[in-house]
């Protein structure tokens, strides 16, 4: 019998209420999976209940599991762990076999109310969609503050979905395999970095590319003010990428003061001295803030590897569990502080579709060289990783899901017609459409028109579906189109 299981029973009374060290019980129940799986612990409890000599023992276990802790406080484990759910059903059969129908209903995990985190998140962030104001869906017309607010909205939504079990899975596995919530968070970070690169590279002239570069520096400044370090890392990482840094003509149009801010931001996020500059700035922040998740996950891995699970005489290393719990709990607590901003649904749809990217490094470099060809007199530039993007996020991309992409496209098309179809005849002008298309990294795609000078809802829907990132993954080669137009 494991010391974890016995300790959990020791810290609760006959009705499952806390006694003695309640904090230690919470740590054990939260972090026990680093030592023993939840299924194994429940099986041990089941064993005690089956072979205990007193009804008191069985009732105590029932109340411990259901009344105050585990199922009630850590319900997400029973919703995400199929093996644990199956073992609980076996426990139910054992209790039922002993004629305890009433107690059997206490451990019916099918009645667990899985909270809707998405709805909860939406409620926590104010929406100004009801306000009667003109909304521009054009990248050139969006203020840096609007972009930073809405990027922060999306980042917080993603960050807040990461649960204790997600962090534990990462600690134990050292990767995001079979951890879809964390994988989506990483994919968002990478998507923002790619979006930044492509929005710069999408402009045909050095002057226009410099203007986009400058705009993203202002976005970065706003993200810094919002204390959203994770998205700040993604934006600066995109601008640091060698597909952008190699653009010398573009760089020559960027003012000195912008270069200075860029250098300061890069230094802030530098991995030198184990991200010392970032850690100092992060620790000085209070209230709402979003950490660079990769840095803190690496801390968890280091702590997990550095300390043994057991001490002498097979004693559980409680200090290790406490330390890991405190690190994870600090991140979980940040999820309860919503960002000080308002989000507009139309702009959320715009960004959601814009960030839905699956381009490869080779494709991005190909576009970079198409914009500013390599100087043959100089040594070839070797593609390198951006200096500030954490290694943990590299190579992670969201899996293409046609249904999800279609949903985003429909929402975006609805937003377009709500804001630009002024006479509500189901068409917008070719000129307005071209401006809207320029807000996306795939604005080079060509559209066929059924009606000269006017674009229909169906045509715009087809455009977005064809030009979105899934189009690239189907192997239809969007860069070929770029070359033909360059």
C-alpha positions in Angstrom: 0.0 0.0 0.0 1.5 3.4 -1.0 2.2 6.0 1.6 0.4 8.5 -0.6 -2.9 6.6 -0.3 -2.6 6.0 3.4 -1.7 9.7 4.0 -4.8 10.8 2.1 -7.0 8.8 4.4 -5.1 10.0 7.5 -5.9 13.6 6.7 -9.7 13.1 6.5 -12.3 12.1 9.1 -15.0 9.5 8.9 -17.2 11.8 6.7 -14.4 12.9 4.4 -13.9 16.2 6.0 -10.5 17.7 6.4 -8.5 17.2 9.6 -4.9 18.0 10.4 -2.9 19.4 7.5 -5.4 20.3 4.8 -2.8 21.9 2.5 -0.7 18.7 2.5 -3.8 16.7 1.5 -4.5 19.1 -1.3 -0.9 18.8 -2.5 -1.0 15.0 -2.3 -4.3 14.8 -4.2 -3.1 17.3 -6.9 0.4 16.0 -7.4 0.1 12.3 -6.5 0.2 11.3 -10.2 3.9 12.1 -10.3 4.4 9.2 -7.9 1.5 6.9 -8.4 -1.3 7.0 -11.0 -4.8 8.0 -10.0 -6.1 4.6 -11.1 -3.5 2.8 -8.9 -4.5 5.0 -5.9 -8.2 4.3 -6.4 -7.5 0.6 -6.7 -5.7 0.7 -3.4 -8.7 2.5 -1.8 -10.9 -0.2 -3.4 -8.7 -2.9 -1.8 -9.0 -1.3 1.6 -12.8 -1.0 1.3 -13.1 -4.6 0.1 -10.9 -6.2 2.8 -11.4 -3.7 5.7 -12.9 -5.2 8.8 -15.1 -2.3 9.7 -17.9 -0.6 7.8 -16.3 2.6 9.1 -13.3 2.1 6.8 -15.5 1.7 3.7 -17.6 4.7 4.5 -14.6 6.8 5.2 -13.2 6.0 1.8 -16.5 6.7 0.1 -16.8 10.1 1.7 -13.1 10.9 1.1 -13.5 10.1 -2.6 -16.8 11.9 -3.1 -18.0 14.2 -0.3 -15.3 16.8 -0.1 -12.3 15.8 -2.2 -11.0 14.1 -5.3 -14.3 13.7 -7.3 -15.6 17.0 -6.0 -12.5 19.1 -6.1 -10.5 17.3 -8.8 -13.4 16.3 -11.1 -11.4 17.0 -14.2 -9.2 13.9 -13.5 -12.3 11.7 -13.7 -13.4 13.4 -17.0 -10.1 13.1 -18.7 -8.7 9.7 -17.5 -10.6 6.8 -19.0 -8.8 4.2 -16.9 -9.7 6.1 -13.7 -13.3 6.2 -14.7 -13.4 2.5 -15.4 -11.8 1.7 -12.0 -14.4 3.9 -10.4 -17.2 1.9 -12.1 -15.6 -1.3 -10.6 -15.6 0.4 -7.2 -19.3 1.1 -7.7 -20.0 -2.6 -8.4 -18.1 -3.5 -5.2 -20.2 -1.1 -3.2 -23.4 -2.3 -4.9 -22.5 -6.0 -4.2 -22.3 -5.1 -0.5 -25.9 -3.8 -0.6 -25.0 -0.2 -0.3 -27.1 1.3 -3.1 -27.2 4.8 -1.6 -23.4 4.9 -1.3 -23.1 3.6 -4.8 -24.8 6.7 -6.1 -22.2 8.8 -4.3 -19.5 7.6 -6.6 -21.4 7.9 -9.9 -18.9 9.9 -11.9 -21.3 10.1 -14.9 -23.1 12.9 -13.0 -20.0 15.1 -12.8 -20.7 18.5 -14.1 -17.8 19.3 -16.4 -17.6 23.1 -16.4 -17.7 24.9 -19.7 -14.3 26.7 -19.6 -14.9 28.4 -23.0 -18.1 30.0 -21.8 -16.5 31.0 -18.5 -13.6 32.6 -20.3 -15.9 34.6 -22.6 -17.9 35.9 -19.7 -14.7 37.1 -17.9 -13.6 39.3 -20.8 -15.9 42.1 -21.7 -17.2 42.3 -25.2 -18.1 45.6 -26.9 -19.8 43.9 -29.8 -23.1 45.5 -28.8 -21.7 49.0 -29.2 -22.8 50.7 -32.4 -19.4 51.8 -33.7 -17.8 51.3 -37.1 -15.4 48.4 -37.0 -12.6 48.2 -39.6 -11.4 44.8 -40.6 -8.4 46.2 -42.5 -5.0 45.6 -41.0 -3.7 49.0 -42.1 -6.6 50.7 -40.2 -6.2 48.7 -37.0 -4.4 50.5 -34.2 -1.6 48.7 -32.4 -3.6 48.9 -29.2 -6.5 47.1 -30.9 -4.3 44.3 -32.2 -2.5 43.9 -28.9 -5.8 43.7 -27.0 -7.3 41.1 -29.3 -4.1 39.0 -29.4 -4.1 39.1 -25.6 -7.8 38.0 -25.6 -6.9 35.0 -27.7 -3.8 34.2 -25.7 -5.6 34.4 -22.3 -8.4 32.2 -23.7 -5.8 29.5 -24.6 -3.8 29.9 -21.4 -6.8 29.6 -19.2 -7.7 26.2 -20.6 -4.5 24.6 -19.3 -5.3 22.5 -16.2 -3.2 20.9 -13.4 -3.3 17.5 -15.3 -2.0 19.2 -18.4 1.0 20.5 -16.5 1.5 17.2 -14.9 1.4 15.4 -18.2 4.1 17.7 -19.6 6.2 17.2 -16.5 6.1 13.4 -16.7 6.4 13.2 -20.5 8.6 16.2 -21.3 6.6 16.9 -24.4 3.0 17.8 -25.5 2.2 14.5 -27.0 -1.4 13.5 -26.1 -1.8 16.9 -24.5 -4.1 18.8 -26.9 -4.8 21.8 -24.6 -1.1 22.6 -24.3 -0.5 21.8 -27.9 -3.1 24.4 -29.0 -1.4 27.0 -26.7 1.9 26.3 -28.4 0.4 26.3 -31.8 -1.1 29.8 -31.1 2.3 31.1 -30.2 3.8 29.7 -33.3 0.9 30.9 -35.4 1.4 34.5 -34.2 5.1 34.3 -35.0 4.4 33.1 -38.5 1.6 35.6 -39.0 4.0 38.4 -38.1 6.6 37.2 -40.6 4.0 36.7 -43.4 2.4 40.1 -42.9 5.8 41.7 -43.4 6.7 39.5 -46.4 3.2 40.0 -47.9 4.1 43.7 -48.8 5.7 44.1 -52.2 8.1 47.0 -51.5 10.7 47.6 -48.8 8.9 50.8 -47.6 5.6 49.0 -47.1 7.3 46.1 -45.4 9.0 48.5 -43.1 5.7 50.1 -42.2 4.3 46.7 -41.1 7.5 46.0 -39.2 7.1 49.3 -37.3 3.5 48.6 -36.6 4.4 45.3 -35.0 7.0 47.0 -32.8 4.2 49.3 -31.5 2.0 46.2 -31.0 4.9 44.7 -29.0 5.1 47.8 -26.8 1.4 47.5 -26.0 1.8 43.8 -25.2 4.6 44.7 -22.8 2.3 47.3 -21.1 -0.4 44.6 -20.9 2.2 42.3 -19.3 1.4 39.6 -21.9 4.9 38.2 -22.2 3.9 35.1 -24.1 2.5 36.9 -27.1 5.3 39.5 -26.8 7.7 36.6 -27.3 5.8 35.4 -30.3 5.7 38.8 -32.0 9.4 39.7 -31.3 10.3 36.1 -32.3 8.6 36.6 -35.6 10.4 39.9 -36.3 13.8 38.3 -35.2 13.4 35.4 -37.6 16.1 35.4 -40.2 13.5 35.4 -43.0 12.9 39.0 -41.8 16.3 40.0 -40.4 17.9 39.3 -43.8 15.7 42.0 -45.5 18.4 44.7 -45.6 16.4 47.0 -47.9 13.4 46.8 -45.6 15.6 47.4 -42.5 17.0 50.6 -44.1 13.5 52.2 -44.1 13.0 51.5 -40.3 13.9 54.6 -38.2 16.7 54.4 -35.6 14.3 54.8 -32.6 12.3 51.8 -33.8 15.5 49.7 -34.1 16.4 50.8 -30.6 13.0 49.6 -29.2 13.4 46.4 -31.1 16.8 45.8 -29.6 15.5 46.5 -26.1 12.7 44.1 -26.5 15.0 41.4 -27.8 17.3 41.9 -24.8 14.3 41.7 -22.5 13.3 38.3 -23.9 16.8 36.9 -24.4 17.5 33.4 -23.2 20.9 34.6 -21.8 21.5 33.8 -18.1 18.4 31.6 -18.1 16.1 34.4 -19.2 17.3 36.6 -16.3 16.0 39.9 -17.8 12.5 38.4 -18.4 12.3 36.8 -15.0 13.2 40.1 -13.3 10.5 42.0 -15.3 8.0 39.2 -14.8 8.5 39.1 -11.0 8.0 42.9 -10.8 4.6 42.6 -12.4 1.4 42.3 -10.4 -2.3 41.7 -11.3 -3.0 40.4 -14.8 0.0 38.9 -16.6 0.6 36.1 -19.1 4.0 34.3 -18.6 6.3 32.9 -21.3 4.9 29.4 -20.8 7.9 27.6 -22.2 10.3 29.2 -19.7 8.2 28.1 -16.8 7.6 24.6 -18.2 11.4 24.2 -18.4 11.6 25.2 -14.8 9.1 22.4 -13.9 11.1 19.8 -15.9 14.3 20.9 -14.2 12.8 20.6 -10.7 11.2 17.3 -11.5 14.4 15.8 -12.8 16.6 17.3 -10.0 14.8 15.9 -7.0 14.1 12.2 -6.3 10.6 10.9 -5.8 11.5 9.1 -2.6 13.9 9.7 0.3 15.5 7.1 2.6 13.3 4.3 3.9 10.9 4.7 0.9 9.6 8.0 2.3 7.8 10.2 -0.3 9.7 13.3 -1.0 7.0 15.7 0.1 9.3 18.7 -0.5 9.4 17.8 -4.2 5.6 17.6 -4.4 5.3 20.9 -2.6 7.8 22.6 -4.8 6.1 21.4 -8.0 2.7 22.2 -6.7 3.6 25.8 -5.9 5.1 26.3 -9.3 2.1 25.0 -11.1 -0.4 26.6 -8.7 1.2 30.0 -9.5 0.4 29.5 -13.1 -3.1 28.3 -12.4 -3.8 31.3 -10.1 -3.0 33.7 -13.0 -6.0 32.2 -14.9 -8.4 33.8 -12.4 -7.3 37.4 -13.3 -8.9 38.5 -16.5 -7.2 41.0 -18.8 -8.1 44.7 -18.5 -9.5 45.0 -22.1 -12.6 44.8 -24.2 -12.8 42.4 -27.2 -14.8 42.9 -30.4 -16.1 39.6 -31.9 -15.5 40.7 -35.5 -11.8 41.4 -34.8 -11.6 38.2 -33.0 -12.9 36.4 -36.1 -10.4 38.3 -38.3 -7.4 37.3 -36.1 -8.6 33.7 -35.6 -8.6 33.1 -39.4 -5.4 35.1 -39.9 -3.5 33.0 -37.4 -4.7 29.7 -38.8 -1.4 29.0 -40.6 0.6 25.9 -41.4 3.4 27.2 -43.6 6.8 25.5 -43.5 10.1 27.2 -42.9 11.1 26.5 -46.5 8.0 28.2 -47.8 8.6 31.3 -45.7 12.2 31.5 -46.7 11.2 31.1 -50.4 8.9 34.1 -50.1 11.6 36.1 -48.3 14.1 35.5 -51.1 11.4 36.3 -53.6 11.0 39.7 -52.0 14.7 40.5 -51.6 16.9 38.1 -53.7 20.1 36.8 -52.1 23.2 38.9 -52.8 25.5 36.4 -54.6 28.5 38.4 -53.6 27.7 37.7 -50.0 27.9 34.3 -48.2 24.6 32.4 -48.3 22.5 33.1 -45.2 21.9 29.9 -43.2 18.4 29.8 -41.8 18.5 30.0 -38.1 16.0 29.9 -35.3 14.9 33.3 -33.8 17.0 34.1 -30.8 14.2 34.6 -28.4 11.7 31.9 -29.2 11.8 29.1 -26.7 12.8 25.7 -28.1 9.8 24.0 -26.5 7.5 25.6 -29.0 9.4 24.8 -32.2 7.8 22.5 -34.7 4.4 22.5 -33.1 1.5 23.3 -35.4 -2.2 22.8 -35.1 -3.7 19.9 -37.0 -5.8 21.0 -39.9 -9.5 20.5 -39.2 -11.7 21.4 -42.1 -14.8 21.7 -39.9 -13.1 24.2 -37.6 -11.6 26.2 -40.5 -15.0 26.3 -42.1 -16.5 27.6 -38.9 -13.9 30.4 -38.7 -14.4 31.2 -42.4 -18.2 31.6 -42.0 -17.8 33.8 -39.0 -15.3 36.0 -40.8 -17.5 36.3 -43.9 -20.4 37.3 -41.6 -18.2 40.0 -40.1 -17.2 41.2 -43.5 -20.7 41.7 -44.8 -21.9 43.1 -41.5 -19.3 45.9 -41.8 -19.0 46.4 -45.5 -22.3 45.5 -47.2 -23.9 48.8 -46.6 -26.9 48.4 -48.8 -27.3 44.7 -47.7 -27.6 43.4 -51.3 -25.2 40.5 -50.6 -22.2 42.1 -52.4 -19.2 44.2 -51.6 -17.1 46.1 -54.0 -13.9 44.8 -55.5 -12.0 47.7 -54.0 -13.2 47.0 -50.5 -12.5 43.3 -50.9 -8.9 43.9 -52.0 -8.4 46.0 -48.9 -9.8 43.3 -46.6 -7.8 40.6 -48.3 -4.6 42.6 -47.6 -5.3 42.0 -43.9 -4.3 38.4 -44.5 -1.0 36.7 -45.3 -2.6 35.0 -48.3 -3.8 38.1 -50.1 -2.0 37.1 -53.3 -4.7 34.6 -54.2 -6.8 35.5 -57.3 -10.6 35.4 -57.2 -12.8 34.8 -60.2 -15.9 37.1 -60.2 -19.4 36.3 -61.4 -20.4 40.0 -61.4 -18.0 42.6 -62.6 -16.8 44.9 -59.8 -18.8 43.2 -57.1 -17.9 40.2 -54.9 -20.6 37.9 -53.5 -20.8 36.1 -50.1 -20.2 32.7 -51.8 -17.1 34.0 -53.7 -15.6 35.4 -50.5 -16.3 32.2 -48.6 -14.7 30.2 -51.4 -11.7 32.6 -51.4 -11.0 32.1 -47.7 -11.5 28.4 -47.8 -9.2 28.1 -50.8 -6.6 30.6 -49.6 -6.5 29.5 -45.9 -3.7 27.5 -44.5 -5.4 24.2 -45.3 -5.0 25.1 -48.9 -1.3 25.0 -48.4 -1.4 21.6 -46.7 -3.3 20.1 -49.6 -0.1 20.6 -51.6 -1.5 23.3 -54.0 1.6 25.5 -53.5 0.7 29.0 -52.7 4.3 30.3 -53.3 3.9 29.4 -57.0 1.2 32.0 -57.2 3.4 34.5 -55.4 6.2 34.1 -57.9 3.9 34.5 -60.8 2.8 37.9 -59.4 6.2 39.1 -58.2 
